[in-house]
């Protein structure tokens, strides 16, 4: 039998002895409840015996610990750890943007008058040049009919004068007058037809009728908006960025667009960077071309992250685990010490913070950083994973 087993057996015997003693005391106290004079003496005796037993137990425990160091129990704190591995890390600037259509056009009439016909409805797709509504043009229409009659007569006269002139009959003046009258009426008819076209409200682009502000019988003045046409296949985001990044942001930079209503990210690229700096806000404008998505709508708001540098192999940790102490940035990692695990302090340098992550130097790939339970830790404290 080894010494350790012998000591453990001795300790077990003492524990049993204590139990027997306390049981005897309990029985004695019950049987002698009427003997009030003996109680103080009994209490003193029990306390003496308890002190002697406690001292013997402590001595035996010390002997066991000396024989078997692995049996030492230390007070440790439970923590969670995350292993650090190299990963790609983006340096970006974040701002707010708004979805806009490259072709979001308010259509206005070129003439005033009463609406006689409306040919489209809201939400309807239209093509470039399609007539949306008609303004009353009855006066001009009658003028066209009269001008056409005059032109027909003038054309007949001109043809006859030309035939005579070709035969050297008549004067040149008569021929020239007939020709001039005909050409003048042709130009007049062309002008009237152009005026008639001004009474037709046409779509300048292909797209969708988003708004329609006219009804049959309403009077519409020239220049007032009659409809809004939007081409949803040609959307972009406009955003403003601080001039501090004017040398970093370039055309072609990767952009991560987050639209709350879509609940997903869209990866795109910067398509335009303004040269002008706004003197009031000290910002410059950027535009990002968006892919065609049926869920996107003009005037939606979005969070825009413009990536201006990517580190392909970086060590990244949550920013909240980094603590400041004596002008140093530090965090704790879990390390083995014999059969125990301890918290080891690591001083780090922060190269950049983006979102809730920090790109740091001072760690090694494979380090297990303490992410939960790091509060109140000291260098060398025992921990449990």
VENVEN-V113462 format. One record per residue. N is the residue number from 1. RES is the residue in three letters. SS is DSSP state (H for helix, E for strand, C for the rest). PHI is phi in degrees with one decimal (none if undefined). D_CENTER is the distance of its C-alpha to the mean C-alpha in Angstrom with 2 decimals. Layout:
n-><N,N>
res-><RES,RES>
ss-><SS,SS>
phi-><PHI,PHI>
d_center-><D_CENTER,D_CENTER>
This chain:
n-><1,2,3,4,5,6,7,8,9,10,11,12,13,14,15,16,17,18,19,20,21,22,23,24,25,26,27,28,29,30,31,32,33,34,35,36,37,38,39,40,41,42,43,44,45,46,47,48,49,50,51,52,53,54,55,56,57,58,59,60,61,62,63,64,65,66,67,68,69,70,71,72,73,74,75,76,77,78,79,80,81,82,83,84,85,86,87,88,89,90,91,92,93,94,95,96,97,98,99,100,101,102,103,104,105,106,107,108,109,110,111,112,113,114,115,116,117,118,119,120,121,122,123,124,125,126,127,128,129,130,131,132,133,134,135,136,137,138,139,140,141,142,143,144,145,146,147,148,149,150,151,152,153,154,155,156,157,158,159,160,161,162,163,164,165,166,167,168,169,170,171,172,173,174,175,176,177,178,179,180,181,182,183,184,185,186,187,188,189,190,191,192,193,194,195,196,197,198,199,200,201,202,203,204,205,206,207,208,209,210,211,212,213,214,215,216,217,218,219,220,221,222,223,224,225,226,227,228,229,230,231,232,233,234,235,236,237,238,239,240,241,242,243,244,245,246,247,248,249,250,251,252,253,254,255,256,257,258,259,260,261,262,263,264,265,266,267,268,269,270,271,272,273,274,275,276,277,278,279,280,281,282,283,284,285,286,287,288,289,290,291,292,293,294,295,296,297,298,299,300,301,302,303,304,305,306,307,308,309,310,311,312,313,314,315,316,317,318,319,320,321,322,323,324,325,326,327,328,329,330,331,332,333,334,335,336,337,338,339,340,341,342,343,344,345,346,347,348,349,350,351,352,353,354,355,356,357,358,359,360,361,362,363,364,365,366,367,368,369,370,371,372,373,374,375,376,377,378,379,380,381,382,383,384,385>
res-><UNK,UNK,UNK,UNK,UNK,UNK,UNK,UNK,UNK,UNK,UNK,UNK,UNK,UNK,UNK,UNK,UNK,UNK,UNK,UNK,UNK,UNK,UNK,UNK,UNK,UNK,UNK,UNK,UNK,UNK,UNK,UNK,UNK,UNK,UNK,UNK,UNK,UNK,UNK,UNK,UNK,UNK,UNK,UNK,UNK,UNK,UNK,UNK,UNK,UNK,UNK,UNK,UNK,UNK,UNK,UNK,UNK,UNK,UNK,UNK,UNK,UNK,UNK,UNK,UNK,UNK,UNK,UNK,UNK,UNK,UNK,UNK,UNK,UNK,UNK,UNK,UNK,UNK,UNK,UNK,UNK,UNK,UNK,UNK,UNK,UNK,UNK,UNK,UNK,UNK,UNK,UNK,UNK,UNK,UNK,UNK,UNK,UNK,UNK,UNK,UNK,UNK,UNK,UNK,UNK,UNK,UNK,UNK,UNK,UNK,UNK,UNK,UNK,UNK,UNK,UNK,UNK,UNK,UNK,UNK,UNK,UNK,UNK,UNK,UNK,UNK,UNK,UNK,UNK,UNK,UNK,UNK,UNK,UNK,UNK,UNK,UNK,UNK,UNK,UNK,UNK,UNK,UNK,UNK,UNK,UNK,UNK,UNK,UNK,UNK,UNK,UNK,UNK,UNK,UNK,UNK,UNK,UNK,UNK,UNK,UNK,UNK,UNK,UNK,UNK,UNK,UNK,UNK,UNK,UNK,UNK,UNK,UNK,UNK,UNK,UNK,UNK,UNK,UNK,UNK,UNK,UNK,UNK,UNK,UNK,UNK,UNK,UNK,UNK,UNK,UNK,UNK,UNK,UNK,UNK,UNK,UNK,UNK,UNK,UNK,UNK,UNK,UNK,UNK,UNK,UNK,UNK,UNK,UNK,UNK,UNK,UNK,UNK,UNK,UNK,UNK,UNK,UNK,UNK,UNK,UNK,UNK,UNK,UNK,UNK,UNK,UNK,UNK,UNK,UNK,UNK,UNK,UNK,UNK,UNK,UNK,UNK,UNK,UNK,UNK,UNK,UNK,UNK,UNK,UNK,UNK,UNK,UNK,UNK,UNK,UNK,UNK,UNK,UNK,UNK,UNK,UNK,UNK,UNK,UNK,UNK,UNK,UNK,UNK,UNK,UNK,UNK,UNK,UNK,UNK,UNK,UNK,UNK,UNK,UNK,UNK,UNK,UNK,UNK,UNK,UNK,UNK,UNK,UNK,UNK,UNK,UNK,UNK,UNK,UNK,UNK,UNK,UNK,UNK,UNK,UNK,UNK,UNK,UNK,UNK,UNK,UNK,UNK,UNK,UNK,UNK,UNK,UNK,UNK,UNK,UNK,UNK,UNK,UNK,UNK,UNK,UNK,UNK,UNK,UNK,UNK,UNK,UNK,UNK,UNK,UNK,UNK,UNK,UNK,UNK,UNK,UNK,UNK,UNK,UNK,UNK,UNK,UNK,UNK,UNK,UNK,UNK,UNK,UNK,UNK,UNK,UNK,UNK,UNK,UNK,UNK,UNK,UNK,UNK,UNK,UNK,UNK,UNK,UNK,UNK,UNK,UNK,UNK,UNK,UNK,UNK,UNK,UNK,UNK,UNK,UNK,UNK,UNK,UNK,UNK,UNK,UNK,UNK,UNK,UNK,UNK,UNK,UNK,UNK,UNK>
ss-><C,C,H,H,H,H,H,H,H,H,H,H,H,H,H,H,H,H,H,H,H,H,H,H,H,H,H,H,H,H,H,C,C,C,C,H,H,H,H,H,H,H,H,H,H,H,H,H,H,H,H,H,H,H,H,H,H,H,H,H,H,H,H,H,H,H,H,C,H,H,H,C,C,C,C,C,E,E,C,E,E,E,E,C,C,C,E,E,E,E,E,E,E,E,E,E,E,E,E,E,E,C,C,E,E,E,E,E,C,C,C,C,E,E,E,E,E,E,C,C,C,C,C,C,E,E,C,C,C,C,E,E,E,E,E,C,C,H,H,H,H,H,H,H,H,H,H,H,H,H,H,H,H,H,H,H,H,H,H,H,H,H,H,H,H,H,C,C,C,C,C,H,H,H,H,H,H,H,H,H,H,H,H,H,H,H,H,H,H,H,H,H,H,H,H,H,H,H,C,E,E,E,C,C,C,C,E,E,E,E,E,E,C,C,C,C,C,C,E,E,C,C,C,C,E,E,E,E,E,E,C,C,C,C,E,E,E,E,E,E,E,E,H,H,H,C,C,C,C,C,C,C,C,E,E,E,E,E,E,C,C,C,C,E,E,E,E,E,E,E,E,E,E,C,C,C,C,C,C,C,C,C,E,E,E,E,E,E,E,C,C,C,C,C,C,C,C,C,C,C,E,E,E,E,E,E,E,E,E,E,E,E,E,E,C,E,E,E,H,H,H,C,E,E,E,C,C,E,E,E,E,E,E,E,E,E,E,C,C,E,E,E,E,E,E,E,E,E,E,E,E,E,E,E,C,C,E,E,E,E,E,C,C,C,C,C,C,E,E,E,E,E,C,C,C,C,C,C,C,C,C,E,E,E,C>
phi-><none,-75.4,-65.0,-66.1,-63.0,-63.7,-65.0,-64.5,-66.1,-63.2,-63.1,-65.3,-62.5,-63.5,-62.8,-65.6,-61.7,-60.5,-62.3,-63.7,-60.5,-67.5,-65.1,-64.7,-61.1,-62.0,-66.7,-64.7,-66.3,-70.5,-75.3,-111.3,-63.8,-85.5,-91.0,-65.8,-71.4,-85.1,-61.7,-60.3,-67.7,-63.0,-61.9,-62.9,-63.9,-63.4,-63.3,-64.1,-62.7,-63.9,-63.9,-63.6,-65.8,-61.3,-64.0,-64.8,-62.9,-61.7,-64.7,-63.5,-62.8,-64.4,-64.8,-64.9,-62.5,-69.5,-74.8,-133.5,-60.8,-66.9,-81.8,-66.4,-102.7,-111.1,-80.6,-132.6,-109.1,-78.7,-138.5,-115.4,-128.6,-132.4,-78.8,-86.9,-133.7,-60.3,-153.0,-74.9,-135.4,-99.0,-95.1,-144.3,-116.2,-109.2,-152.6,-103.1,-135.7,-132.0,-77.3,-131.8,-98.8,-61.6,-123.8,-124.5,-120.7,-89.6,-96.8,-121.1,-74.7,-94.9,-144.7,-100.9,159.9,-93.5,-72.2,-103.4,-149.0,-124.4,-104.0,-132.6,-128.1,-62.9,90.1,-80.5,-81.0,-132.7,-107.0,-61.6,90.2,-68.5,-77.2,-91.3,-156.6,-121.7,-99.0,-54.1,-132.0,-61.5,-64.0,-66.3,-61.6,-66.0,-64.5,-64.5,-61.4,-64.8,-67.3,-64.9,-65.0,-63.9,-66.2,-63.0,-65.2,-63.5,-66.5,-63.3,-61.3,-63.1,-64.0,-68.2,-63.2,-68.0,-63.3,-65.3,-66.6,-63.7,-94.2,64.4,-109.7,84.6,-104.0,-67.7,-63.7,-60.1,-63.2,-66.5,-63.7,-63.4,-64.9,-64.7,-61.5,-64.0,-66.0,-65.3,-67.9,-62.8,-65.9,-64.1,-65.6,-62.2,-65.3,-65.9,-64.8,-64.7,-65.6,-61.4,-64.8,-68.7,-86.8,-104.4,-89.1,-114.4,-81.5,-78.9,-139.5,-85.3,171.6,-122.9,-75.3,-88.1,-137.5,-136.0,-108.5,-127.5,-138.2,-61.5,97.8,-79.9,-92.5,-123.7,-93.1,-61.9,96.9,-78.0,-67.8,-103.3,-159.9,-120.6,-113.5,-124.2,-99.0,-77.9,-90.2,-136.5,-105.2,-147.0,-117.3,-109.7,-147.9,-118.0,-124.6,-58.2,-64.3,-62.0,-107.0,-63.4,-88.8,-94.5,-85.3,-135.0,-61.0,100.3,-57.5,-67.6,-132.0,-109.8,-104.9,-116.1,-103.6,-53.3,-68.0,-85.3,56.8,-159.3,-97.1,-118.4,-94.8,-142.6,-138.1,-68.3,-108.1,-154.4,-127.3,-71.0,-88.4,-83.2,-102.1,-65.4,-68.7,-89.1,-89.4,55.2,-129.5,-128.0,-93.1,-130.6,-127.9,-128.8,-70.3,-105.3,-70.9,-77.1,-132.8,-64.2,-79.4,-74.3,-135.1,-58.6,76.8,-65.7,-95.8,-148.6,-92.8,-116.0,-113.6,-95.4,-83.5,-112.5,-159.4,-126.2,-94.6,-68.7,-137.0,-125.5,-95.7,-123.9,-132.3,-61.4,-63.8,-72.1,-83.8,-85.1,-113.3,-107.7,-149.9,52.6,62.7,-121.2,-101.3,-141.8,-146.3,-118.1,-120.1,-90.5,-132.1,-81.8,-136.7,65.9,-91.2,-111.3,-120.0,-122.8,-90.9,-111.3,-75.2,-126.7,-87.9,-124.8,-115.3,-91.8,-87.4,-174.7,-124.8,-138.4,68.9,-107.2,-118.5,-124.9,-87.0,-124.8,-122.4,117.5,-111.0,-118.5,-58.6,100.0,-59.7,-103.6,-80.6,-84.6,-104.1,-133.5,94.9,-79.0,-64.9,80.1,-74.5,-123.9,-60.3,95.7,-63.1,-77.7,-135.0,-121.7,-87.8>
d_center-><70.18,67.82,67.78,64.25,65.21,68.33,66.43,63.98,66.99,68.53,65.39,65.31,68.97,68.29,65.46,67.88,70.53,68.31,67.58,71.32,72.17,69.73,71.00,74.55,73.72,72.25,75.41,77.64,75.92,76.35,80.02,80.90,79.03,82.33,83.25,81.47,83.29,81.91,78.18,77.62,79.44,77.49,74.16,75.22,76.29,73.04,70.98,73.15,72.71,68.93,68.73,70.87,68.70,65.46,66.93,68.05,64.63,62.90,65.45,64.97,61.14,61.49,63.85,61.45,58.50,60.77,61.80,58.25,55.44,52.78,53.68,52.36,49.60,47.07,44.66,41.08,37.58,35.22,31.90,29.07,28.30,25.81,27.18,25.69,25.40,24.40,21.01,18.84,16.79,14.51,15.10,12.38,11.90,8.84,9.37,8.97,10.18,12.20,13.19,16.86,19.68,21.94,24.74,24.42,28.06,30.33,33.74,36.80,40.49,42.89,45.73,46.48,48.09,47.96,45.63,47.87,45.46,41.77,40.90,37.24,34.97,31.39,29.06,31.68,31.03,33.26,34.36,35.05,38.37,38.61,40.50,38.53,41.40,44.95,46.61,50.34,52.26,55.72,57.56,56.25,56.89,60.54,60.71,59.50,62.27,64.91,63.69,63.71,67.34,68.36,66.66,68.53,71.83,71.09,70.15,73.51,75.45,73.70,74.43,78.12,78.48,76.90,79.37,82.26,81.07,80.71,84.39,85.31,86.08,85.14,83.68,80.49,79.56,79.54,77.25,74.82,74.73,73.91,71.15,69.66,69.71,67.95,65.18,64.68,64.24,61.75,59.61,59.99,58.89,55.86,54.90,55.31,53.19,50.40,50.73,50.60,47.30,45.88,46.47,44.07,40.37,38.58,35.03,34.28,31.56,30.80,28.10,27.84,29.62,26.92,29.46,33.25,35.20,38.76,41.45,44.95,47.43,45.06,45.90,43.24,43.56,42.73,39.32,37.76,34.68,35.84,32.72,29.14,28.38,24.89,24.29,21.15,21.56,20.80,17.35,15.41,12.78,14.43,13.19,15.41,15.54,18.15,21.41,21.35,19.36,21.63,23.31,20.26,18.21,20.07,20.12,18.94,16.37,13.68,10.21,6.98,5.36,2.93,6.00,7.16,10.55,10.15,8.76,7.94,6.39,8.66,10.51,12.49,14.65,15.67,18.64,19.98,20.32,22.54,25.58,26.11,24.93,24.81,27.65,26.36,22.67,23.25,20.23,20.18,18.52,16.54,15.99,14.05,15.92,14.20,15.99,18.00,16.49,18.56,15.77,14.36,16.16,16.88,15.69,12.48,9.91,6.43,4.22,6.09,7.27,10.87,12.88,16.47,18.20,18.21,20.77,22.02,23.83,22.66,23.47,20.50,20.89,19.02,19.41,21.12,24.08,25.14,27.89,29.73,33.54,36.17,33.79,32.55,29.27,30.14,29.17,31.36,31.93,34.25,37.49,40.68,43.91,46.76,46.16,43.66,40.03,39.24,36.31,36.42,34.95,32.97,32.43,29.32,27.97,24.29,23.26,19.64,17.02,13.30,11.09,13.86,15.76,18.74,20.57,24.21,27.76,30.74,29.92,31.24,29.72,30.70,30.78,29.97,28.08,28.55,25.27,26.94,30.23,30.18,30.99,34.63,35.36,37.88,38.71,40.97,40.26,40.85,37.90,37.47,34.61>
